[in-house]
Amino acid sequence: VLRLRGGMMHITSGRLDYQELAKVRCRLELRTIDGGTLDTIDITGATTCADVKAAATAALAKAARDKEVDDMSEADAKRLLKQMLQRGQAGSSSAAPAPDDAPDAKKQRLGGPPS
């Protein structure tokens, strides 16, 4: 007959106390069904299932983006890169400072009267 000795926290119950459990560390490898590695995360006894689920969701999303890029043809990749470069140049030209030879325009932007 088993005796109850101090409840669930007693050493004979087989349950770790919470401070010791939080010290436990493990490396978890997230894998796809076909065995490919998605990511490797470090977990502790304090890591929740929600934390692992969030890491797995992020790893799956990254894998999907990577697959989309890997499956892209060279021509499509070049076209996309050109579009990105054009957007970057268009954004930087609108925020370009006034040239040094236009001090009046700079003063007006700063709220001062033109000279």
Disulfide bonds with the S-S distance in Angstrom:
none
